Amino acid sequence: MGLIVLFNTYHIFKIEDYGHSHSSHNIHQHQYHPLAAAAAISNNNNNKDKEKEKVVVVVPQFPLQKSSKEEEDEDDDELTSQSPTEDNEATKENDSTTKDKDKEEDDDDDELTSQSPTEGDEATKENDSITKDDDSSSTKEKNPDESSSPPQIKDDKDVENEIDEHLLRILRHVGINKASDLLDSKDKDNDVDKDNISYYLPTWEEVIQHVGNDGPIILGLEKCQEYNTNIVPNKNKRHIGIAGPFSSGTHYLSDLLIKNCEFPISDTVTDNNNNKQQKLQHRKDGILWQVPWGKHQSPKYRTKHNTKLNDKIREAEAAVKENKDNKDSTNEKDKLQLQLQQKLQLAKNELKEYNQSILPPSLLEYNTNVLPVVVVRDPWTWMQSMCKTRYAAHWYHIVPNHCPNFLATQLEKDWFNKTKEEVQDYYKNEKQKIWMVDNVINKANYTIDKNIIPLYVKYNSENSTHDSLVHMWKDWYQEYYDVTYPRLMIRLEDLVFYPHETIRQVCECVEGAVYVGDENLQLNLNSAIGGSGVGVDNIHGTDRTGLLGAMAKHIKSNKTKGMTKEDYAFAIAALTESDVMNYFRYKIPSYY
């Protein structure tokens, strides 16, 4: 029995019961051609009073999976409380879910813009009301002896502050077992003083509309056996490595896998009486915070680059600097300086050589032993995140006036010849004014005669160019989508709303890895990105998102903020050609 939802949109989506395997990317999604979408947008200027077409979407209900302990808790009429887990290693981008890191990441993530509830909620509430009335009648018939006791009626505030059981199943892992726990954990930095759950969390109906109700979508599970038997038959040499573009959630994925996917090994130890016995230990290198060729780089460098080559360069540069800073002035110092500079140049030449050919056998074997797990993020929220912190991506844009921007407007032309002093004065009150100034001063291959605003990215191994910001998303993911060797691609949104099922399937793909179990799952309330957000750490910015913020942002934020209607139509045209967009069933949001 599906849930009937009414909503207004420029596109028609028909979401059916996906009983088939996720290995197929026929998503049963029907939408207008992007050119038609552009025309609809244009016509809308002259027909603003026209009522948008109402579309019926049938959304199948995904059964809530409960652990045995959860069932016992329900029998006792209470939820088991768990304290938040301690933050893990700094490698993952630092604190936890998104308060400090990606966005890498990516991962993983960004500015929260509160938005009105998803269209169609009223129809859903009416259905819910009918269902509750039916349940109430049924209860009275089954319990006639209790008819003398008046039913307890919750006031509006109590109902408003209930947490959906699907979300509560996740939140209990960070110590939130009831509404009051959530309100007590409000964002003190932003002085939030709201007293209703809808401010913090989406409804499950909203989650279904955006993410789906049939569990996580994972690409590549059919290749797990090939990885285990043909590529890495020695289980002690198997690794999971994280990959994804900037601001995609790579830090969050790394944090979750390190805490919840273990690689146990049996080791023989000798006690004080010289008796040998088996001791169970855990490999520390089972989960790599990034693939060895660099988590943001193209998969084409899997056989050409290893980050250890960059380590050699950094070590050589540090040695040169240390010797240079030595105040002693001797012939020995000058001789050593020359040797260190030669060593540095050799390291740079080696890196350049391998990037153009192939790695030496030992590094090549290590790279190919790693199973890449790529985190995919909804392109519409990803672009909003990139407007806040662009990392090593460069394109001409004026924040916050026009971003995401794909087509130049009069704004870009007016700003084109502004001096650096004028731009600095404009951003003088902005925390990240240095980055924002560079966005304008560095035209990134844009010239005033161009209509489309290009973009380039400075990676360790190359400078990559893209037609626009939306094409960067499309191009980056398409390369991993097209590879023929084993790899997994998962949605960031599934890590937020289906963490149990997603982490379990990723972990169990590698024979020898063990999922800790649903009851022992460790999540973090705060961001997975650490650091102060200033100085050398300011690449990730200071505005970071934790678990609660991620739940709200992925569902409730304005995904077209900063775009013109022409930008919106341009993005639709680019994304409808994307295999990744279609496979992972990402939807076109309404334009606001």
C-alpha positions in Angstrom: 0.0 0.0 0.0 1.7 3.2 -1.1 1.5 6.6 0.5 -0.2 9.2 -1.8 1.5 12.5 -1.9 0.4 15.7 -3.8 2.9 18.3 -4.8 3.5 21.0 -7.3 6.4 20.9 -9.7 7.7 21.7 -13.1 8.6 18.1 -13.5 6.6 14.9 -13.3 8.1 12.0 -11.3 6.6 8.6 -11.0 8.2 6.6 -8.2 7.1 3.0 -8.3 7.9 0.0 -6.1 11.5 -0.7 -6.8 11.5 -4.5 -6.4 14.4 -4.9 -8.8 18.1 -4.9 -8.0 19.9 -1.6 -7.6 22.4 -2.8 -10.2 19.9 -1.5 -12.8 19.6 2.2 -13.2 16.2 2.2 -14.9 14.7 4.5 -12.3 11.1 4.8 -13.6 11.5 8.6 -13.5 9.6 10.7 -16.0 10.3 14.3 -16.5 10.1 17.0 -19.1 13.1 17.5 -21.4 15.4 20.3 -20.1 14.6 22.5 -23.0 11.0 22.2 -22.2 11.8 23.0 -18.6 13.6 26.1 -19.7 10.6 27.1 -21.8 8.3 26.4 -18.8 10.4 28.7 -16.7 10.3 31.4 -19.3 6.5 31.1 -19.7 6.1 31.3 -16.0 7.2 35.0 -16.0 4.0 35.7 -18.0 1.8 33.3 -16.2 2.7 33.6 -12.6 -1.0 33.3 -11.5 -1.4 29.9 -13.2 -1.8 27.1 -10.9 1.0 24.5 -11.2 0.0 21.0 -12.2 -0.7 18.6 -9.3 1.0 15.3 -9.6 0.2 12.1 -7.7 3.3 10.2 -6.5 3.0 6.7 -5.1 5.8 6.2 -2.6 6.2 2.7 -1.2 6.7 2.3 2.5 10.1 1.0 3.5 9.6 -1.4 6.5 11.4 -0.2 9.6 14.1 -2.8 10.5 14.4 -3.3 14.3 17.0 -5.0 16.2 16.2 -7.5 18.9 17.2 -5.0 21.6 14.9 -2.4 20.1 12.0 -4.9 20.3 12.8 -5.5 24.0 12.8 -1.7 24.5 9.4 -1.4 23.0 8.1 -4.0 25.3 9.3 -2.0 28.2 7.8 1.2 26.6 11.1 3.0 26.6 14.2 3.6 24.4 17.7 2.7 25.6 19.8 5.8 26.1 23.3 5.9 24.7 25.8 8.7 25.3 27.4 10.3 22.3 30.5 8.5 21.1 33.9 10.1 21.4 35.4 11.8 18.3 37.7 9.7 16.3 41.0 10.3 14.5 41.8 13.7 12.9 42.3 12.0 9.6 38.7 12.2 8.8 38.3 15.8 8.7 38.1 16.2 12.3 35.1 16.4 14.7 32.2 14.3 13.4 29.3 14.7 11.0 29.8 18.0 9.3 30.4 20.6 12.0 34.0 20.8 10.9 34.8 19.0 7.8 33.3 18.4 4.4 31.3 19.7 3.6 35.3 16.7 1.4 34.6 16.9 2.0 33.4 16.7 1.0 32.8 15.9 1.8 31.1 16.1 3.6 28.2 19.9 3.4 27.2 23.7 4.5 24.8 26.3 4.8 21.3 25.5 6.2 18.5 27.5 4.7 15.2 26.9 6.4 12.4 26.2 4.0 8.7 25.7 4.1 7.7 22.0 4.4 7.5 19.9 1.3 4.4 20.5 -0.8 1.8 18.0 -0.3 2.2 17.7 3.5 -1.4 18.8 3.9 -2.7 15.8 2.0 -0.4 13.6 4.0 -1.7 15.0 7.3 -5.3 14.4 6.1 -4.5 10.7 5.4 -2.7 10.4 8.7 -5.7 11.9 10.5 -8.0 9.4 8.9 -5.7 6.6 9.8 -5.6 7.7 13.4 -9.4 7.9 13.6 -9.7 4.4 12.2 -7.2 3.1 14.7 -9.0 4.8 17.5 -12.3 3.2 16.5 -10.7 -0.2 16.3 -9.2 0.1 19.7 -12.5 1.0 21.3 -14.2 -2.1 19.8 -11.4 -4.4 21.1 -11.5 -2.9 24.6 -15.1 -2.2 25.6 -14.2 -2.5 29.3 -12.0 0.6 29.0 -14.7 2.8 27.5 -15.4 4.3 30.9 -11.9 5.8 31.0 -11.6 8.9 29.0 -8.9 8.8 26.4 -5.8 10.9 27.0 -5.6 13.6 24.4 -2.2 15.1 23.6 -2.1 18.8 23.2 -0.8 20.3 20.0 2.6 21.0 21.4 3.1 17.4 22.5 2.2 16.1 19.0 4.4 18.7 17.4 7.3 17.6 19.5 7.2 13.9 18.8 10.1 12.4 16.9 9.3 10.0 14.1 10.4 6.4 15.0 12.5 6.1 11.9 14.6 9.2 12.9 14.7 8.1 16.5 16.2 4.8 15.4 19.2 6.9 14.2 19.3 9.6 16.9 19.4 7.2 19.8 23.0 6.5 18.7 24.0 10.1 19.7 22.1 10.2 23.0 18.8 11.6 21.7 15.9 9.3 22.8 13.0 11.8 23.0 12.1 15.3 22.0 13.4 17.0 25.1 16.9 15.5 24.4 16.8 17.1 21.0 15.7 20.5 22.2 18.4 20.4 24.9 21.0 19.9 22.2 20.0 23.0 20.3 22.6 25.0 18.4 23.9 27.4 21.1 26.3 29.0 18.7 23.4 30.3 16.6 21.2 31.0 19.7 18.4 28.8 18.5 15.4 29.0 20.7 12.8 27.0 18.9 10.4 24.6 20.7 9.1 22.4 17.9 10.7 19.4 16.2 10.0 20.6 12.7 12.6 23.3 13.1 15.3 20.7 13.6 14.2 17.7 11.7 12.2 16.9 8.6 9.2 14.6 8.8 9.7 11.0 7.5 7.2 11.8 4.7 9.6 14.6 3.6 12.5 12.2 3.7 10.6 9.7 1.6 9.9 12.4 -1.0 13.6 13.3 -1.3 15.5 10.1 -0.5 13.0 7.3 -1.0 11.7 4.7 1.4 13.3 1.5 0.1 16.7 1.8 1.7 20.1 2.7 0.4 21.1 2.7 -3.2 24.6 1.2 -3.7 26.3 0.8 -7.0 28.9 -2.0 -7.4 27.9 -4.7 -4.9 27.9 -7.3 -7.7 31.7 -6.7 -7.9 32.5 -7.6 -4.3 33.1 -11.3 -5.1 35.5 -10.4 -7.9 37.5 -8.1 -5.5 37.8 -10.8 -2.8 38.7 -13.7 -5.0 40.5 -12.4 -8.1 42.0 -9.1 -7.1 43.0 -9.5 -3.5 42.8 -13.2 -2.4 44.9 -12.4 0.7 42.4 -11.0 3.2 45.2 -9.2 5.2 46.0 -7.1 2.1 42.4 -5.8 1.6 41.6 -2.2 2.2 38.6 0.1 1.9 39.6 3.6 0.7 37.4 6.7 0.6 36.9 8.9 -2.5 34.7 11.8 -3.5 34.9 15.4 -4.8 35.2 18.4 -2.4 32.3 18.9 0.0 30.8 15.5 -0.7 31.0 14.0 2.8 34.2 12.0 2.6 35.2 12.9 6.2 31.8 11.6 7.4 32.1 8.3 5.5 35.6 7.8 6.8 34.6 8.5 10.4 31.7 6.0 10.2 33.7 3.2 8.6 36.6 3.5 10.9 34.3 3.2 13.9 31.9 0.6 12.6 33.8 -1.7 10.2 36.5 -3.8 11.9 39.3 -6.0 10.3 40.0 -8.6 13.0 43.2 -10.7 12.7 44.4 -13.6 14.7 48.0 -13.3 16.0 50.1 -15.8 17.9 51.6 -14.4 21.1 53.8 -16.0 23.8 52.9 -15.5 27.5 55.3 -15.4 30.4 55.4 -19.2 30.7 56.5 -19.4 27.1 53.0 -20.7 26.1 51.8 -19.7 22.6 48.2 -18.7 22.2 46.0 -17.0 19.7 45.0 -13.3 20.4 42.4 -11.5 18.4 43.5 -8.0 17.2 42.3 -5.5 14.7 44.1 -4.2 11.7 44.6 -0.4 11.9 44.9 0.0 8.1 41.7 -1.7 7.0 40.0 1.6 6.4 42.0 4.3 4.6 40.7 7.8 5.0 41.4 8.3 1.3 42.3 6.1 -1.6 46.1 6.2 -2.1 45.9 8.1 -5.4 44.1 10.9 -3.6 40.4 11.0 -2.7 39.6 14.0 -4.7 41.6 13.1 -7.8 40.3 11.3 -10.9 40.4 7.5 -10.8 42.7 7.5 -13.9 45.5 8.1 -11.4 44.9 4.8 -9.7 47.9 3.3 -11.5 49.9 6.5 -11.8 49.9 8.3 -8.5 50.4 7.5 -4.8 50.2 10.1 -2.1 53.5 8.7 -0.7 55.2 10.5 -3.6 53.9 13.8 -2.3 55.1 12.9 1.2 58.7 12.6 -0.3 58.4 16.1 -1.7 57.1 17.5 1.6 59.8 15.9 3.6 62.5 17.2 1.2 61.0 20.7 1.3 61.0 20.6 5.1 64.7 19.5 5.1 65.7 22.3 2.8 63.9 24.9 4.9 65.3 23.6 8.1 68.9 23.8 6.8 68.3 27.2 5.3 67.0 28.6 8.7 70.1 27.4 10.4 71.9 30.6 11.4 75.3 29.0 11.1 77.2 30.0 7.9 79.6 27.3 7.0 80.8 25.5 3.9 79.3 22.3 5.3 75.9 24.0 5.5 76.1 25.2 1.9 77.1 21.8 0.7 74.3 20.2 2.6 71.8 22.7 1.2 72.9 21.8 -2.3 72.4 18.1 -1.6 68.9 18.7 -0.1 67.8 20.8 -3.1 69.0 18.0 -5.4 67.0 15.5 -3.4 63.9 17.7 -3.6 64.3 18.0 -7.4 64.6 14.3 -7.7 61.4 13.8 -5.7 59.5 16.3 -8.0 60.9 14.6 -11.1 59.8 11.2 -9.8 56.3 12.5 -9.2 56.0 14.0 -12.6 57.3 10.8 -14.2 54.9 8.5 -12.5 51.9 10.8 -13.2 52.7 10.4 -16.9 53.4 6.6 -16.9 52.8 4.0 -14.2 53.8 3.4 -10.6 56.6 1.1 -9.5 55.4 -2.5 -8.8 55.1 -2.1 -5.0 53.0 1.0 -5.0 51.0 -0.2 -7.9 50.1 -3.4 -6.0 49.1 -1.4 -3.0 46.9 1.0 -5.0 45.0 -1.9 -6.8 44.5 -3.7 -3.5 42.2 -0.9 -2.3 38.5 -1.0 -2.8 37.3 2.5 -3.5 34.1 3.6 -1.8 32.9 6.8 -3.5 30.4 9.0 -1.6 27.9 10.7 -4.0 26.0 13.8 -2.9 22.9 15.4 -4.3 24.2 17.9 -6.9 21.8 20.6 -5.8 23.0 20.6 -2.1 26.6 20.0 -3.3 26.6 23.2 -5.4 25.2 25.2 -2.5 28.0 23.9 -0.3 30.7 24.7 -2.9 29.4 28.3 -3.0 30.3 28.5 0.7 33.7 26.9 0.5 35.2 26.2 -3.0 38.4 24.4 -1.9 40.7 24.1 -4.9 38.0 24.8 -7.4 38.2 28.2 -9.2 35.4 30.0 -11.1 34.3 33.6 -11.3 31.5 34.2 -8.8 30.2 36.8 -6.5 29.0 35.4 -3.2 26.3 35.7 -2.0 24.7 37.7 -4.8 24.9 35.1 -7.6 26.0 31.5 -6.8 25.7 28.8 -8.0 26.2 30.6 -11.3 26.5 29.0 -14.7 25.4 31.8 -17.0 26.9 35.3 -16.7 24.5 38.1 -15.9 24.9 41.8 -15.8 26.2 41.3 -12.3 29.3 39.5 -13.5 29.9 42.1 -16.1 29.5 45.0 -13.6 32.0 43.4 -11.3 34.5 42.3 -13.9 36.7 45.4 -13.8 36.4 46.2 -10.1 39.7 46.8 -8.4 41.0 44.5 -5.6 40.5 47.3 -3.1 36.9 47.7 -4.1 36.2 44.0 -3.7 38.0 43.9 -0.4 35.9 46.8 0.9 32.7 44.9 -0.2 33.7 41.8 1.8 35.3 43.6 4.8 32.8 42.2 7.3 33.0 38.6 5.9 34.9 36.0 7.9 36.2 34.4 4.7 36.7 37.6 2.8 40.1 36.5 1.4 38.5 33.6 -0.4 35.6 35.7 -1.5 37.9 38.4 -2.9 39.8 35.8 -4.8 36.6 34.4 -6.3 36.2 37.8 -8.1 39.8 38.8 -8.7 40.7 35.4 -10.2 38.6 35.2 -13.3 39.4 31.5 -13.8 39.5 31.6 -17.6 36.3 33.7 -17.8 36.2 36.6 -20.1 33.6 39.2 -20.4 32.5 38.0 -23.8 31.6 34.5 -22.6 28.1 33.5 -21.6 29.0 30.3 -19.7 31.2 30.6 -16.7 34.0 27.9 -16.8 35.8 26.3 -13.9 39.1 24.7 -13.2 40.4 22.6 -10.3 44.0 22.4 -9.0 44.8 18.9 -8.0 48.2 17.4 -7.0 48.5 15.6 -10.3 46.8 17.9 -12.7 44.7 21.0 -13.4 41.2 19.8 -14.4 38.9 22.0 -16.4 35.1 21.8 -16.6 32.4 23.7 -18.5 30.8 25.0 -15.3 30.3 24.1 -11.6 27.4 21.7 -12.4 29.6 20.0 -15.0 32.3 19.5 -12.4 29.8 17.3 -10.4 28.7 15.5 -13.5 32.2 14.9 -14.9 33.8 13.9 -11.6 31.3 11.2 -10.8 31.0 9.9 -14.3 34.6 8.7 -14.3 34.1 6.5 -11.3 30.7 5.3 -12.7 32.4 4.1 -15.9 35.4 2.2 -14.4 35.3 -1.6 -14.9 37.3 -2.6 -11.7 35.5 -3.2 -8.4 34.3 -0.1 -6.5 31.3 1.0 -4.6 29.3 4.2 -5.0 27.0 5.2 -2.2 24.8 8.3 -1.4 25.7 10.7 1.3 22.0 11.0 2.1 21.8 7.2 2.9 24.6 7.7 5.4 22.4 10.2 7.1 19.0 8.5 6.9 19.9 4.8 6.4 23.3 4.5 8.3 22.7 0.9 9.6 21.9 -0.6 6.2 24.5 1.4 4.3 27.5 0.8 6.6 26.6 -2.9 6.9 26.6 -3.5 3.2 29.8 -1.6 2.5 31.6 -3.4 5.3 30.4 -6.8 4.3 31.5 -6.3 0.7 35.1 -7.0 1.9 35.6 -10.6 3.2 37.5 -10.3 6.5 35.8 -7.1 7.5 33.1 -7.2 10.3 30.3 -4.8 10.8 29.9 -4.0 14.5 26.1 -4.5 14.4 23.1 -2.2 14.5 23.1 -2.0 18.3 26.8 -1.0 18.5 26.7 1.5 15.6 28.6 4.6 16.5 27.5 8.0 15.1 28.6 11.5 15.9 26.3 14.4 16.7 28.9 17.0 15.6 30.8 17.5 12.4 33.4 15.0 11.2 35.7 17.9 10.3 38.1 19.1 13.0 40.2 22.2 13.4 39.6 25.8 14.1 38.6 26.9 10.7 41.2 29.6 10.7 44.8 29.9 9.5 46.0 26.8 7.6 42.8 25.0 8.5 40.4 27.6 6.9 40.1 25.5 3.7 37.1 23.8 5.3 35.7 27.1 6.7 34.1 27.7 10.0 30.4 26.9 9.1 30.2 23.2 9.5 27.2 20.9 9.9 26.5 18.1 12.4 24.0 15.2 12.2 20.9 17.3 13.0 21.9 20.0 10.6 22.6 17.4 7.9 19.2 15.9 8.4 17.6 19.3 7.9 19.8 20.5 5.1 19.5 17.5 2.9 15.7 17.8 3.0 14.5 21.2 4.0 17.1 23.6 2.6 16.5 25.8 -0.5 18.4 23.9 -3.2 18.1 26.6 -5.8 19.2 29.5 -3.7 21.4 32.0 -5.5 20.4 30.8 -9.0 18.6 32.7 -11.7 15.9 30.8 -13.6 18.3 30.6 -16.5 20.9 28.9 -14.2 18.2 26.5 -13.0 17.3 25.5 -16.6 21.0 25.2 -17.5 21.6 22.8 -14.5 18.6 20.7 -15.4 19.9 20.3 -19.0 23.3 19.2 -17.7 22.1 16.8 -15.0 19.5 15.0 -17.0 22.3 13.7 -19.2 24.1 12.2 -16.1 24.1 8.5 -15.5 24.9 9.1 -11.9 22.0 11.5 -11.4 19.6 8.9 -12.8 21.0 5.8 -11.1 20.9 7.4 -7.7 17.4 8.8 -8.3 18.2 12.4 -7.5 15.3 14.7 -8.2 14.9 18.1 -9.7 13.9 20.5 -6.9 11.3 23.2 -7.4 12.6 26.7 -8.2 12.3 29.2 -5.4 
